[in-house]
């Protein structure tokens, strides 16, 4: 597990605890980080970045969440269809809760002190009481629910159903009554959910549809579908900037959405990325797709002056001053048969 300094954006530690870590979550009460890998839960001290415990539970650990009311961590085991409850103070298992087939995702609802397990193989969501560790209810979902999030404003929980058959939907569960109150059609292959508490909206990343569906938290209606880069697979929200960040797996990029649901503000690429719709932010290297091999491509500054010729693949832009540039791709010498793409070069 790589530890990154939040102030300096630099790697400060690498924690070794075995092959193929699957999921992580943070416990601010005990300042612990939990990481699942097969049959062991690793517990990392948040201050020292040292593994302080290895908890041997289950047979195929996958998902995680943390209960802020009772200081418990929950571990979904897709091998034995169980959720293990871990005491956040002494890092010991306190309960094993049987749920549906393959608990692929977990989330905690602090409003009603309940834990939700999305059971991928059972097309259901199991609801666990956060105080007693007892199953309260199991409700139906669509095909292969693989992501969950909680709306703390309206006390609702959302499950993204990823498969095509009775899938491509989000199931909405009332946190008080433990019942399904709606099913919302979204894009192809919904794979991740995130709740924006400032604007009371739920964002759903549609992996196979290259889009993000925006669901109104009050009305349960999709209010916008936003096209992003290739294969969005993860989301997070910044309350300080009021922005939603979308990780695009095949696009090797991050799409930045306005928190109001207004659309893509920019798309950021790293050195391995390719040009995307919207401004592209690059550092050191600007990579062009191979499809431009027969097209004359140049980079221009804000005054319209050509600063360098570009070629398909990696282009070294380290000598350029930080700022806004434009990629002009022309099929010939005539600029009428061309396209322009905005690029922001940073240090």
C-alpha positions in Angstrom: 0.0 0.0 0.0 1.4 3.4 -1.0 1.1 6.3 1.5 0.9 9.8 0.0 1.4 13.0 1.9 -1.8 15.1 1.6 0.1 18.4 1.8 3.0 17.7 -0.5 1.4 15.1 -2.9 4.5 12.9 -2.5 5.0 9.3 -1.6 6.2 9.0 2.0 5.9 5.3 2.7 5.1 1.9 1.1 3.5 -0.6 3.5 4.2 -4.3 2.7 1.7 -6.9 3.8 1.3 -9.4 1.0 0.0 -9.7 -2.6 -3.0 -8.2 -4.3 -4.6 -5.8 -1.8 -8.2 -5.4 -2.7 -9.9 -2.6 -0.7 -9.0 0.0 1.9 -10.9 2.2 4.4 -10.0 4.6 7.2 -11.0 4.6 10.8 -10.4 8.2 12.1 -11.5 7.3 15.7 -8.6 4.9 16.1 -6.4 6.3 13.3 -6.2 3.0 11.6 -6.3 2.0 7.9 -7.8 -1.4 7.0 -6.8 -3.3 3.9 -8.2 -6.6 2.6 -6.3 -9.4 0.8 -7.7 -12.9 0.5 -7.9 -14.4 4.0 -6.3 -11.6 6.0 -7.3 -8.1 7.1 -4.2 -5.9 7.6 -4.5 -3.0 10.1 -2.1 -0.1 9.5 -1.3 2.6 12.1 -2.2 6.0 10.6 0.6 7.8 12.4 3.5 5.5 11.8 2.4 3.7 8.6 3.3 0.4 10.2 1.1 -2.8 10.2 -0.1 -3.2 13.8 -2.3 -6.3 13.3 -3.1 -9.0 10.8 -6.6 -10.4 11.4 -7.1 -13.8 9.9 -10.8 -14.0 8.9 -12.7 -15.5 6.1 -11.5 -17.1 2.9 -11.8 -14.5 0.2 -12.0 -11.0 1.7 -13.0 -8.1 -0.6 -15.1 -5.1 0.6 -14.7 -2.8 3.6 -16.6 -0.1 5.5 -16.4 1.6 9.0 -19.1 2.2 11.5 -18.4 5.7 13.1 -21.0 5.2 15.8 -19.8 2.0 17.3 -16.2 2.1 16.0 -16.4 -1.2 14.1 -14.9 -2.2 10.7 -16.9 -4.6 8.4 -15.2 -7.0 6.0 -17.1 -8.6 3.2 -16.0 -12.2 2.4 -17.1 -13.2 -1.1 -15.8 -16.7 -0.4 -18.2 -17.7 2.4 -21.0 -15.1 1.9 -20.4 -13.4 5.2 -19.6 -10.1 6.7 -17.0 -10.1 9.6 -17.3 -7.4 12.2 -14.0 -6.1 13.7 -13.6 -4.1 16.9 -12.0 -0.8 16.0 -10.2 -0.5 19.3 -8.5 -3.9 19.7 -8.6 -5.1 16.1 -10.3 -8.4 17.0 -13.3 -10.1 15.3 -16.5 -9.8 17.3 -19.1 -11.3 15.0 -19.7 -13.1 11.7 -22.9 -12.2 9.9 -24.3 -14.4 7.1 -25.5 -12.3 4.1 -26.3 -13.1 0.5 -24.0 -14.5 -2.2 -20.7 -12.6 -2.7 -20.9 -9.4 -0.6 -19.1 -7.3 -3.2 -19.6 -3.8 -1.6 -20.4 -2.4 1.8 -21.5 1.0 3.1 -22.5 2.5 6.4 -25.5 4.7 7.1 -24.8 6.8 10.2 -28.3 8.3 10.2 -29.9 5.0 11.2 -26.7 3.1 12.3 -27.0 0.4 9.7 -24.6 -1.4 7.4 -25.5 -2.5 3.9 -24.0 -5.4 2.0 -24.5 -5.5 -1.8 -24.7 -9.3 -2.6 -23.5 -9.6 -6.1 -24.4 -13.2 -6.7 -27.8 -13.0 -4.9 -29.1 -9.8 -6.5 -29.9 -8.4 -3.1 -28.8 -6.0 -0.3 -28.6 -7.2 3.3 -29.1 -4.6 6.0 -27.3 -5.2 9.3 -27.9 -3.4 12.6 -24.8 -1.4 13.6 -25.3 -1.9 17.3 -26.3 -5.6 17.6 -24.6 -7.0 14.4 -27.9 -8.7 13.5 -29.5 -8.9 10.0 -32.6 -6.6 10.0 -33.7 -7.3 6.4 -32.7 -8.4 3.0 -34.2 -6.5 0.0 -34.1 -7.3 -3.7 -31.9 -5.4 -6.1 -31.2 -5.6 -9.8 -28.6 -7.9 -11.4 -25.2 -8.0 -9.8 -25.2 -5.0 -7.4 -21.6 -4.0 -7.1 -21.5 -0.5 -5.5 -23.3 1.3 -2.7 -23.5 4.8 -1.2 -25.6 6.6 1.4 -27.6 9.8 1.1 -27.5 11.2 4.7 -29.8 14.1 3.8 -32.8 12.0 2.9 -31.7 8.7 4.7 -31.5 6.6 1.5 -29.1 4.0 0.3 -28.3 3.4 -3.4 -27.1 0.1 -5.0 -25.7 0.1 -8.6 -26.8 -2.9 -10.6 -24.1 -3.6 -13.1 -25.4 -6.3 -15.4 -27.5 -5.9 -18.5 -30.4 -8.2 -17.5 -32.5 -6.2 -15.0 -29.4 -4.2 -14.5 -28.1 -0.8 -15.7 -30.2 0.6 -12.9 -29.8 2.0 -9.4 -31.9 0.5 -6.6 -33.0 3.1 -3.9 -33.6 1.8 -0.4 -35.3 3.8 2.4 -33.0 3.9 5.4 -35.9 4.1 7.9 -38.3 1.4 6.6 -35.6 -0.9 5.0 -37.7 -1.1 1.8 -37.0 -0.5 -1.8 -38.6 2.8 -2.8 -37.4 3.2 -6.4 -35.4 1.8 -9.3 -33.7 4.3 -11.6 -32.4 3.5 -15.1 -28.8 4.8 -15.7 -26.1 4.2 -18.2 -24.5 0.9 -19.3 -22.5 -0.9 -16.6 -23.0 1.2 -13.5 -19.8 0.5 -11.5 -19.4 3.2 -8.8 -21.5 5.6 -6.7 -20.8 8.7 -4.7 -23.0 11.1 -2.7 -22.5 14.9 -2.9 -24.1 16.2 0.4 -23.9 19.9 -0.6 -26.0 19.6 -3.7 -27.9 16.5 -2.6 -27.0 14.5 -5.7 -25.8 11.0 -6.3 -23.3 10.4 -9.1 -23.2 7.0 -10.8 -20.2 6.1 -13.0 -21.3 4.0 -16.0 -18.3 1.9 -16.9 -19.6 0.6 -20.3 -21.4 3.7 -21.2 -18.5 6.2 -20.8 -20.9 8.4 -18.8 -21.9 9.6 -15.3 -25.6 9.7 -14.4 -26.6 12.4 -11.9 -29.5 11.4 -9.6 -31.4 14.0 -7.5 -31.3 13.0 -3.9 -34.8 14.3 -3.2 -36.8 13.2 -6.2 -34.9 10.0 -7.2 -34.8 11.2 -10.8 -31.9 11.2 -13.1 -31.4 14.9 -13.8 -28.4 14.7 -16.2 -26.2 12.2 -18.0 -22.6 13.5 -18.6 -20.3 12.0 -21.2 -16.8 11.4 -19.8 -13.7 9.5 -21.0 -13.4 5.7 -21.5 -14.5 3.3 -18.8 -15.3 5.4 -15.7 -14.7 3.2 -12.7 -14.4 5.3 -9.5 -15.7 8.6 -8.1 -14.9 11.0 -5.3 -16.2 14.4 -4.3 -14.4 17.5 -3.0 -16.6 19.6 -0.7 -14.0 22.4 -0.7 -14.0 22.8 -4.5 -17.5 21.5 -5.0 -16.2 19.2 -7.8 -16.7 15.5 -8.6 -13.6 13.6 -9.8 -14.1 10.6 -12.1 -11.4 8.0 -12.8 -11.5 6.7 -16.3 -9.8 3.3 -16.5 -9.1 2.9 -20.2 -8.9 6.7 -20.8 -6.0 6.9 -18.2 -7.6 10.2 -17.2 -9.6 12.1 -14.5 -12.7 14.0 -15.6 -13.6 16.9 -13.3 -17.4 17.6 -13.0 -19.0 20.7 -11.6 -20.7 19.9 -8.3 -23.9 21.5 -9.6 -24.1 18.6 -12.2 -23.4 21.1 -15.0 -21.0 18.8 -16.9 -17.3 18.2 -17.5 -15.1 21.1 -16.5 -11.9 19.5 -17.6 -10.2 16.2 -18.2 -6.8 15.6 -16.7 -4.2 13.2 -18.2 -1.0 11.9 -16.8 2.1 11.2 -18.9 0.5 8.0 -20.3 -2.8 9.6 -21.3 -4.3 10.6 -24.6 -6.2 13.6 -25.8 -9.8 13.7 -24.4 -12.9 15.9 -24.9 -12.5 19.1 -22.9 -9.2 20.7 -21.7 -6.4 18.3 -21.1 -3.9 18.9 -18.3 -0.4 17.5 -18.9 2.9 17.5 -17.1 6.2 16.8 -18.9 4.7 14.7 -21.7 1.8 15.3 -24.1 0.8 12.0 -25.8 -1.1 12.0 -29.0 -3.1 9.0 -30.3 -1.8 7.0 -33.3 -4.9 8.0 -35.3 -3.2 11.3 -35.9 -0.3 9.7 -37.8 -1.5 11.0 -41.2 -2.4 14.4 -39.9 -0.2 17.4 -39.5 -0.3 18.4 -35.8 1.2 21.5 -34.1 1.1 23.1 -30.7 0.3 26.8 -30.5 0.5 29.3 -27.6 -2.2 31.9 -26.6 -0.9 34.4 -29.2 -1.4 31.9 -32.1 2.4 31.3 -32.4 3.4 27.7 -33.3 5.8 26.5 -30.5 6.5 23.0 -31.6 5.5 20.3 -34.1 3.8 17.2 -32.6 3.9 13.6 -33.5 1.8 10.5 -32.5 3.0 9.1 -29.2 5.0 11.0 -26.5 5.9 14.6 -27.0 8.3 16.2 -24.5 6.8 19.5 -23.3 9.2 20.2 -20.4 10.8 23.1 -22.1 7.5 25.0 -22.4 6.4 27.6 -19.9 3.3 26.6 -17.9 0.2 27.9 -19.4 -2.6 27.3 -22.0 -1.8 25.9 -25.4 -3.8 24.6 -28.3 -3.2 21.5 -30.4 -4.1 22.1 -34.1 -4.6 18.9 -36.1 -5.0 19.5 -39.8 -5.6 17.0 -42.6 -3.8 19.3 -45.0 -2.5 22.9 -45.2 -6.0 24.3 -45.0 -7.0 25.2 -41.5 -10.6 24.9 -42.4 -10.1 21.1 -42.4 -8.7 21.0 -38.9 -9.6 20.5 -35.2 -8.4 22.4 -32.2 -7.9 21.0 -28.7 -7.1 23.0 -25.5 -4.1 21.8 -23.5 -2.9 23.1 -20.1 0.8 22.5 -19.4 1.7 22.4 -15.7 4.9 21.9 -13.7 
